[in-house]
Amino acid sequence: MAYRDVWTVDSLTATYNRHFPTLCPMSRSSVQRILSQGDIRPHKMDIWLHSPDPLFREKVTGICELYLRPPPGSVVLCVDEKPGIQALGRKHPTRPADVGRHGRYEFEYKRNGTRKLIAAFNPHTGEVYGEMRPTRTADDLVEFMEAVAEHHPSGDVHIV
């Protein structure tokens, strides 16, 4: 079993019976009962991040400190993008609610292409400044960052 695979009751049963053929064979229900009694859930997996960067902890600590205690008079913004957002439209007009009847809309839709969202989130105020663009280029990022600078004309702006 590869490290990225998830154990199941069936795979545990098969592995046990393959590695210990001379011992008492174990049934699927026996494995399930043992797991239940031990409150063991091998199919439940959490994810974690490992970075080979020796300065990873210091860098993360610096970013967290910036979020928690920004320099006086400065703004901290988290900038991210969401490429490939589908611009969908309804194929037929929505029908409004009427006496004794719910409003209705047709489940069919039409595709109007894709758009790219780039946004700056201020975690201290909850403000989001964003733009939808048809392309995703370096020039688009530069233009967006210029607009962010205009949006915050005074003080330092820290981008994460």
Residue frames as a rotation matrix with the C-alpha (Angstrom) as fourth column:
MET 1
0.583 0.813 0.000 0.00
0.813 -0.583 0.000 0.00
0.000 0.000 -1.000 0.00
ALA 2
-0.228 -0.656 0.720 1.41
0.622 -0.667 -0.410 3.38
0.749 0.354 0.560 -1.01
TYR 3
-0.801 -0.188 -0.568 1.78
0.586 -0.440 -0.680 6.14
-0.122 -0.878 0.463 1.57
ARG 4
-0.893 0.442 -0.078 -0.94
-0.449 -0.883 0.139 8.23
-0.007 0.159 0.987 -0.05
ASP 5
-0.409 0.777 -0.479 -3.58
0.012 0.529 0.848 5.50
0.913 0.341 -0.226 -0.03
VAL 6
-0.249 0.455 0.855 -6.24
-0.945 -0.309 -0.110 5.33
0.214 -0.835 0.507 2.65
TRP 7
-0.996 -0.083 -0.027 -6.78
-0.071 0.950 -0.303 2.17
0.051 -0.300 -0.953 4.66
THR 8
-0.054 0.998 -0.014 -10.21
-0.853 -0.039 0.520 0.60
0.518 0.040 0.854 4.50
VAL 9
0.277 0.223 0.935 -11.65
-0.757 0.649 0.070 -2.29
-0.591 -0.727 0.348 6.47
ASP 10
0.987 0.143 0.077 -11.26
-0.061 0.768 -0.638 -4.47
-0.150 0.624 0.767 3.38
SER 11
0.488 -0.868 -0.088 -7.64
-0.294 -0.068 -0.954 -3.48
0.822 0.491 -0.288 2.74
LEU 12
-0.119 -0.494 0.861 -6.74
-0.988 -0.026 -0.152 -4.02
0.098 -0.869 -0.485 6.41
THR 13
0.581 0.417 0.699 -8.39
-0.512 0.855 -0.085 -7.44
-0.633 -0.309 0.710 6.38
ALA 14
0.970 -0.215 -0.112 -6.63
0.015 0.514 -0.858 -8.47
0.242 0.831 0.501 3.18
THR 15
0.213 -0.951 0.224 -3.24
-0.593 -0.308 -0.744 -7.20
0.777 0.026 -0.629 4.39
TYR 16
0.034 -0.141 0.989 -3.56
-0.955 0.287 0.073 -8.99
-0.294 -0.948 -0.124 7.73
ASN 17
0.756 0.357 0.549 -4.56
-0.247 0.932 -0.266 -12.27
-0.606 0.066 0.793 6.09
ARG 18
0.851 -0.502 -0.157 -1.74
-0.086 0.162 -0.983 -11.95
0.519 0.850 0.095 3.51
HIS 19
0.021 -0.922 0.386 1.00
-0.678 -0.297 -0.672 -11.24
0.735 -0.247 -0.632 6.09
PHE 20
-0.567 -0.166 0.807 -0.17
-0.779 0.425 -0.460 -13.68
-0.266 -0.890 -0.371 8.76
PRO 21
-0.039 0.618 -0.785 -1.51
-0.778 0.474 0.412 -16.69
0.626 0.627 0.463 6.81
THR 22
-0.521 -0.212 -0.827 -0.56
0.168 0.924 -0.343 -19.20
0.837 -0.318 -0.445 9.50
LEU 23
-0.960 0.276 0.047 -2.42
-0.124 -0.268 -0.955 -17.36
-0.251 -0.923 0.291 12.25
CYS 24
-0.282 0.943 0.179 -6.16
0.697 0.329 -0.636 -17.46
-0.659 -0.055 -0.750 12.56
PRO 25
-0.674 0.085 0.734 -7.65
0.604 -0.508 0.614 -15.79
0.425 0.857 0.291 9.45
MET 26
-0.689 0.416 -0.593 -9.56
0.275 -0.607 -0.745 -12.66
-0.670 -0.677 0.304 10.29
SER 27
-0.075 0.763 0.642 -12.92
0.997 0.056 0.050 -11.72
0.002 0.644 -0.765 8.83
ARG 28
-0.473 0.009 0.881 -13.99
0.333 -0.924 0.188 -8.27
0.816 0.382 0.434 7.75
SER 29
0.572 0.779 0.257 -16.47
0.011 -0.321 0.947 -8.05
0.820 -0.539 -0.192 10.64
SER 30
0.574 -0.447 -0.686 -13.71
0.818 0.300 0.490 -8.94
-0.013 -0.843 0.538 13.14
VAL 31
-0.551 -0.791 0.267 -11.51
0.804 -0.589 -0.084 -6.15
0.224 0.168 0.960 11.82
GLN 32
-0.176 0.583 0.793 -14.45
0.076 -0.796 0.601 -3.75
0.982 0.166 0.096 11.93
ARG 33
0.798 0.502 -0.333 -15.22
0.319 0.117 0.941 -4.74
0.511 -0.857 -0.067 15.54
ILE 34
0.139 -0.840 -0.524 -11.57
0.984 0.057 0.171 -4.29
-0.114 -0.539 0.834 16.64
LEU 35
-0.661 -0.369 0.653 -11.40
0.532 -0.844 0.061 -0.87
0.529 0.388 0.755 15.00
SER 36
0.194 0.842 0.504 -14.69
0.012 -0.516 0.857 0.19
0.981 -0.160 -0.110 16.59
GLN 37
0.770 0.092 -0.632 -13.69
0.588 0.282 0.758 -1.00
0.248 -0.955 0.163 20.06
GLY 38
-0.123 -0.917 -0.379 -10.40
0.950 -0.219 0.221 0.87
-0.286 -0.333 0.898 19.82
ASP 39
0.700 0.468 -0.539 -12.07
0.275 -0.873 -0.402 3.98
-0.659 0.134 -0.740 18.37
ILE 40
-0.469 -0.882 -0.047 -9.65
0.128 -0.121 0.984 3.69
-0.874 0.456 0.170 15.44
ARG 41
0.716 0.698 -0.018 -10.63
0.143 -0.172 -0.975 5.27
-0.684 0.695 -0.223 12.13
PRO 42
-0.244 -0.947 0.208 -7.86
0.457 0.077 0.886 4.58
-0.855 0.312 0.414 9.61
HIS 43
-0.042 0.299 0.953 -9.93
0.993 -0.091 0.073 6.02
0.109 0.950 -0.293 6.76
LYS 44
0.934 0.329 -0.140 -10.02
0.350 -0.921 0.169 9.46
-0.074 -0.207 -0.976 8.41
MET 45
-0.013 -0.975 0.220 -7.08
0.994 -0.037 -0.104 11.53
0.110 0.217 0.970 7.22
ASP 46
0.751 0.077 -0.656 -5.84
0.217 -0.967 0.135 15.02
-0.623 -0.244 -0.743 8.04
ILE 47
0.610 -0.597 0.521 -3.56
0.590 -0.096 -0.802 16.98
0.529 0.796 0.294 5.77
TRP 48
0.660 -0.493 -0.567 -0.44
0.283 -0.536 0.796 18.78
-0.696 -0.685 -0.214 6.80
LEU 49
0.923 -0.378 0.074 2.26
-0.113 -0.449 -0.886 20.79
0.368 0.809 -0.457 5.10
HIS 50
0.516 -0.850 -0.107 5.92
0.565 0.245 0.788 19.98
-0.643 -0.467 0.607 5.20
SER 51
0.959 -0.278 -0.048 8.34
-0.232 -0.679 -0.696 22.55
0.161 0.679 -0.716 3.87
PRO 52
0.522 -0.840 -0.148 12.00
0.827 0.541 -0.153 21.74
0.209 -0.043 0.977 3.22
ASP 53
0.277 -0.388 0.879 12.81
0.041 -0.909 -0.414 25.42
0.960 0.151 -0.236 3.75
PRO 54
-0.312 -0.458 -0.832 14.97
0.822 0.309 -0.479 25.67
0.477 -0.833 0.280 6.91
LEU 55
-0.999 -0.043 -0.031 13.58
0.052 -0.886 -0.461 29.18
-0.008 -0.462 0.887 7.52
PHE 56
-0.438 0.899 0.017 9.94
0.350 0.153 0.924 28.11
0.828 0.410 -0.382 7.12
ARG 57
0.105 0.496 -0.862 9.04
0.984 0.072 0.161 28.58
0.142 -0.865 -0.480 10.81
GLU 58
-0.558 -0.386 -0.735 10.62
0.541 -0.840 0.031 32.03
-0.629 -0.380 0.678 10.94
LYS 59
-0.968 0.212 0.132 8.85
-0.001 -0.531 0.847 33.12
0.250 0.820 0.514 7.75
VAL 60
-0.164 0.962 -0.218 5.46
0.566 0.273 0.778 31.88
0.808 0.005 -0.589 8.95
THR 61
-0.025 0.086 -0.996 6.01
0.970 -0.239 -0.045 33.53
-0.242 -0.967 -0.078 12.33
GLY 62
-0.866 -0.365 -0.341 6.82
0.275 -0.919 0.283 36.82
-0.416 0.151 0.896 10.58
ILE 63
-0.727 0.663 0.178 3.65
0.053 -0.205 0.977 36.66
0.685 0.720 0.114 8.49
CYS 64
0.085 0.772 -0.630 1.51
0.823 0.302 0.481 35.82
0.562 -0.559 -0.610 11.52
GLU 65
-0.327 -0.282 -0.902 3.08
0.799 -0.593 -0.104 38.68
-0.505 -0.754 0.419 13.48
LEU 66
-0.998 -0.030 0.057 2.32
0.059 -0.788 0.612 41.02
0.026 0.614 0.789 10.58
TYR 67
-0.313 0.949 -0.030 -1.33
0.284 0.123 0.951 39.94
0.907 0.289 -0.308 10.62
LEU 68
0.245 0.441 -0.863 -1.61
0.916 0.187 0.355 40.15
0.318 -0.878 -0.358 14.42
ARG 69
0.422 -0.192 -0.886 0.42
0.512 -0.756 0.408 43.30
-0.749 -0.625 -0.221 15.02
PRO 70
0.451 -0.253 0.856 0.82
0.827 -0.243 -0.508 45.41
0.336 0.937 0.099 11.85
PRO 71
-0.670 -0.714 -0.201 3.16
0.742 -0.640 -0.201 48.40
0.015 -0.284 0.959 12.05
PRO 72
-0.066 0.670 -0.739 1.32
0.501 -0.618 -0.606 51.57
-0.863 -0.410 -0.295 13.11
GLY 73
0.065 0.219 -0.973 -0.27
-0.519 -0.826 -0.221 53.43
-0.852 0.519 0.060 10.21
SER 74
-0.813 -0.403 -0.419 0.16
-0.564 0.367 0.740 50.53
-0.145 0.838 -0.526 7.80
VAL 75
0.383 0.921 -0.072 -2.28
-0.883 0.342 -0.322 48.25
-0.272 0.187 0.944 6.02
VAL 76
-0.723 -0.513 0.463 -1.92
-0.365 0.852 0.375 44.48
-0.587 0.102 -0.803 5.65
LEU 77
0.285 0.803 -0.523 -3.60
-0.918 0.071 -0.391 42.94
-0.277 0.591 0.757 2.62
CYS 78
-0.342 -0.261 0.903 -3.89
0.010 0.959 0.282 39.33
-0.940 0.106 -0.326 1.59
VAL 79
-0.011 0.267 -0.964 -3.90
-0.930 -0.356 -0.088 39.21
-0.366 0.896 0.252 -2.23
ASP 80
-0.535 -0.095 0.839 -5.08
0.082 0.983 0.164 36.16
-0.841 0.157 -0.518 -4.13
GLU 81
-0.532 0.367 -0.763 -6.63
-0.844 -0.302 0.443 35.22
-0.068 0.880 0.470 -7.43
LYS 82
-0.115 0.570 0.814 -9.33
-0.007 0.818 -0.575 32.87
-0.993 -0.072 -0.090 -8.57
PRO 83
-0.722 -0.187 -0.666 -8.80
-0.630 -0.220 0.745 32.06
-0.285 0.958 0.041 -12.25
GLY 84
-0.917 0.262 -0.301 -11.36
-0.027 0.711 0.703 30.38
0.398 0.652 -0.645 -14.44
ILE 85
-0.626 0.779 -0.018 -14.63
-0.007 -0.028 -1.000 31.50
-0.779 -0.626 0.023 -12.83
GLN 86
-0.686 0.448 0.572 -17.48
0.721 0.315 0.618 30.49
0.097 0.836 -0.539 -15.12
ALA 87
-0.810 0.505 -0.297 -19.77
-0.434 -0.858 -0.273 33.35
-0.393 -0.092 0.915 -16.08
LEU 88
-0.788 0.579 0.209 -23.13
0.616 0.750 0.240 31.59
-0.018 0.318 -0.948 -16.27
GLY 89
-0.770 0.632 -0.083 -26.48
-0.631 -0.775 -0.038 33.02
-0.089 0.023 0.996 -17.26
ARG 90
-0.285 0.771 0.570 -30.02
-0.052 0.581 -0.812 31.67
-0.957 -0.261 -0.126 -17.15
LYS 91
-0.896 -0.016 0.444 -31.30
0.418 0.309 0.854 30.21
-0.151 0.951 -0.271 -20.40
HIS 92
-0.117 0.928 0.354 -34.85
0.640 -0.202 0.741 31.42
0.759 0.313 -0.571 -19.68
PRO 93
-0.383 -0.028 0.923 -36.06
-0.416 -0.887 -0.200 34.39
0.825 -0.461 0.328 -17.57
THR 94
-0.947 0.059 -0.317 -36.77
0.310 0.433 -0.846 33.84
0.087 -0.900 -0.428 -13.89
ARG 95
-0.122 0.971 0.204 -40.48
0.282 -0.163 0.945 33.81
0.952 0.172 -0.254 -13.02
PRO 96
-0.699 -0.181 0.691 -41.36
-0.501 -0.566 -0.655 35.92
0.510 -0.804 0.305 -9.97
ALA 97
-0.881 0.424 -0.211 -43.36
0.447 0.598 -0.665 34.65
-0.155 -0.680 -0.716 -7.01
ASP 98
-0.539 0.806 0.244 -47.11
-0.338 -0.473 0.814 35.09
0.772 0.356 0.527 -7.20
VAL 99
-0.075 0.595 0.800 -50.00
-0.997 -0.017 -0.080 34.55
-0.034 -0.803 0.595 -4.80
GLY 100
0.671 0.376 0.639 -49.80
-0.495 0.869 0.008 30.93
-0.552 -0.322 0.769 -3.67
ARG 101
0.911 -0.384 0.148 -46.79
0.377 0.635 -0.674 30.18
0.164 0.670 0.724 -5.88
HIS 102
0.355 -0.882 -0.311 -43.04
0.384 -0.165 0.909 30.28
-0.852 -0.442 0.279 -5.30
GLY 103
0.481 -0.362 -0.799 -40.75
-0.788 -0.578 -0.213 32.13
-0.384 0.732 -0.563 -7.64
ARG 104
0.705 -0.209 0.678 -39.12
0.312 0.949 -0.032 29.82
-0.637 0.234 0.735 -10.17
TYR 105
0.225 -0.637 -0.737 -36.05
-0.866 -0.478 0.148 29.73
-0.447 0.605 -0.659 -12.29
GLU 106
0.892 0.073 -0.446 -35.07
-0.357 0.719 -0.597 27.36
0.277 0.691 0.667 -15.06
PHE 107
0.703 -0.649 0.292 -32.34
0.048 0.452 0.891 24.91
-0.710 -0.612 0.349 -14.13
GLU 108
0.453 -0.547 0.703 -30.69
0.891 0.283 -0.354 25.21
-0.005 0.788 0.616 -17.54
TYR 109
0.535 -0.366 -0.762 -27.99
0.015 -0.897 0.442 27.79
-0.845 -0.248 -0.474 -18.01
LYS 110
0.882 -0.348 0.319 -25.79
0.346 0.015 -0.938 29.13
0.321 0.937 0.134 -20.76
ARG 111
0.224 -0.900 -0.373 -22.05
0.856 -0.002 0.517 29.67
-0.466 -0.435 0.770 -20.58
ASN 112
0.990 0.076 0.120 -20.73
0.120 -0.896 -0.427 33.18
0.075 0.437 -0.896 -21.09
GLY 113
0.308 -0.950 0.050 -17.03
-0.035 -0.064 -0.997 32.33
0.951 0.306 -0.054 -20.92
THR 114
0.404 -0.271 -0.874 -14.72
0.894 0.321 0.314 32.56
0.195 -0.907 0.372 -17.95
ARG 115
0.679 -0.215 0.702 -13.36
-0.228 -0.971 -0.076 35.44
0.697 -0.108 -0.708 -15.92
LYS 116
-0.141 -0.791 -0.596 -10.44
0.691 0.352 -0.631 35.89
0.709 -0.501 0.497 -13.56
LEU 117
0.883 0.412 0.226 -10.93
0.094 -0.625 0.775 37.41
0.461 -0.662 -0.591 -10.11
ILE 118
-0.318 -0.915 -0.247 -8.06
0.626 -0.007 -0.780 39.03
0.712 -0.402 0.576 -8.27
ALA 119
0.682 0.668 0.296 -8.73
0.142 -0.519 0.843 40.47
0.717 -0.533 -0.449 -4.85
ALA 120
-0.616 -0.772 0.156 -7.08
0.040 -0.228 -0.973 42.11
0.787 -0.593 0.171 -1.86
PHE 121
0.493 0.769 -0.408 -8.55
0.414 0.204 0.887 41.27
0.765 -0.606 -0.218 1.55
ASN 122
-0.367 -0.525 0.768 -7.91
-0.492 -0.591 -0.639 43.42
0.789 -0.612 -0.041 4.61
PRO 123
-0.243 0.278 -0.929 -8.18
0.539 0.835 0.109 41.02
0.806 -0.475 -0.353 7.58
HIS 124
-0.873 -0.142 -0.466 -8.40
0.481 -0.410 -0.775 43.91
-0.081 -0.901 0.427 10.05
THR 125
-0.694 0.646 -0.319 -11.41
-0.567 -0.763 -0.310 45.62
-0.444 -0.034 0.896 8.50
GLY 126
-0.174 0.613 0.771 -12.96
0.346 0.771 -0.535 42.84
-0.922 0.173 -0.346 6.42
GLU 127
0.429 0.302 -0.851 -12.80
-0.569 -0.642 -0.514 45.06
-0.701 0.705 -0.104 3.35
VAL 128
-0.020 -0.399 0.917 -12.31
0.612 0.720 0.327 43.32
-0.791 0.567 0.230 0.00
TYR 129
0.223 0.008 -0.975 -11.13
-0.667 -0.728 -0.159 45.14
-0.711 0.686 -0.157 -3.09
GLY 130
-0.231 -0.281 0.932 -11.39
0.324 0.880 0.346 43.02
-0.917 0.382 -0.112 -6.21
GLU 131
-0.109 0.162 -0.981 -11.46
-0.855 -0.519 0.009 43.14
-0.508 0.839 0.195 -9.96
MET 132
0.461 0.267 0.846 -12.75
0.261 0.871 -0.417 40.75
-0.848 0.413 0.331 -12.60
ARG 133
-0.109 -0.578 -0.809 -10.56
-0.752 -0.484 0.447 40.49
-0.650 0.658 -0.382 -15.68
PRO 134
0.843 0.436 -0.317 -10.75
-0.531 0.574 -0.623 38.56
-0.090 0.693 0.715 -18.93
THR 135
0.461 -0.761 -0.456 -7.05
-0.067 0.482 -0.874 37.63
0.885 0.434 0.171 -18.79
ARG 136
0.965 -0.261 -0.011 -4.48
0.058 0.172 0.983 36.54
-0.254 -0.950 0.181 -16.23
THR 137
0.496 -0.822 0.280 -1.15
0.525 0.027 -0.850 38.08
0.691 0.569 0.445 -17.11
ALA 138
-0.291 -0.701 -0.652 1.73
0.956 -0.237 -0.171 39.79
-0.035 -0.673 0.739 -15.34
ASP 139
-0.842 0.027 0.539 0.45
0.138 -0.955 0.262 43.10
0.522 0.295 0.800 -16.71
ASP 140
0.213 0.977 0.011 -2.95
0.098 -0.033 0.995 42.39
0.972 -0.211 -0.103 -15.12
LEU 141
0.378 -0.137 -0.916 -1.26
0.902 0.275 0.331 41.86
0.207 -0.952 0.228 -11.75
VAL 142
-0.718 -0.691 -0.088 0.75
0.696 -0.707 -0.126 45.07
0.024 -0.152 0.988 -12.09
GLU 143
-0.546 0.596 0.589 -2.39
-0.065 -0.731 0.679 47.04
0.835 0.332 0.438 -13.01
PHE 144
0.493 0.744 -0.451 -4.24
0.387 0.277 0.880 45.53
0.779 -0.608 -0.151 -10.05
MET 145
0.038 -0.556 -0.830 -1.40
0.999 0.005 0.042 46.37
-0.019 -0.831 0.556 -7.64
GLU 146
-0.875 -0.281 0.394 -1.37
0.339 -0.937 0.086 49.95
0.345 0.209 0.915 -8.98
ALA 147
-0.048 0.944 0.326 -5.11
-0.095 -0.329 0.940 50.16
0.994 0.014 0.106 -8.28
VAL 148
0.497 0.141 -0.856 -4.52
0.764 0.397 0.509 48.80
0.412 -0.907 0.090 -4.76
ALA 149
-0.541 -0.776 -0.325 -1.86
0.841 -0.504 -0.198 51.49
-0.010 -0.380 0.925 -4.22
GLU 150
-0.721 0.356 0.595 -4.35
-0.048 -0.882 0.469 54.16
0.692 0.310 0.652 -5.35
HIS 151
0.338 0.900 -0.276 -6.95
0.180 0.226 0.957 52.67
0.924 -0.373 -0.085 -3.01
HIS 152
0.742 -0.230 -0.630 -4.46
0.654 0.044 0.755 53.04
-0.146 -0.972 0.183 -0.10
PRO 153
0.661 -0.448 0.602 -2.66
0.249 -0.625 -0.740 56.32
0.708 0.639 -0.301 -0.88
SER 154
0.253 -0.591 0.766 -1.02
-0.770 -0.602 -0.211 56.87
0.586 -0.536 -0.607 2.51
GLY 155
0.345 -0.226 0.911 1.07
-0.779 0.473 0.412 54.67
-0.524 -0.852 -0.013 4.78
ASP 156
-0.725 -0.669 -0.164 2.81
-0.670 0.629 0.394 51.41
-0.160 0.396 -0.904 4.08
VAL 157
0.533 0.832 -0.151 0.92
-0.845 0.514 -0.151 48.58
-0.048 0.209 0.977 2.44
HIS 158
-0.573 -0.686 0.449 2.06
-0.672 0.706 0.221 45.03
-0.469 -0.176 -0.866 3.23
ILE 159
0.305 0.642 -0.703 1.03
-0.917 0.398 -0.035 42.36
0.257 0.655 0.710 0.74
VAL 160
-0.430 -0.338 0.837 0.81
-0.541 0.839 0.061 38.72
-0.723 -0.426 -0.544 1.77
